[in-house]
Amino acid sequence: MYVCVCNAVTESTIRELVTDGCTTLGELQARTGCADCCGTCHDHVLELIDRTLEHSAPLPHPAAIRLPLVA
């Protein structure tokens, strides 16, 4: 689905960029131009950034997980 019609930016493009490390609106604007023209998509882009970051939070390294010792 298109998020930014002015610059033809889709939800999947935003999710990919966020997953690849583009985590602020400014970074997304620099790469895609989204929310730079009319601003209608501004709030939706911020919401997508937040949701994508929540779902792509890294899992702890297995060595960091301490399981109880079983006797």
Secondary structure, 3 states (H helix, E strand, C coil): CEEECCCCEEHHHHHHHHHCCCCCHHHHHHHHCCCCCCCCCHHHHHHHHHHHHHHCCCCCCHHHCCCCCCC
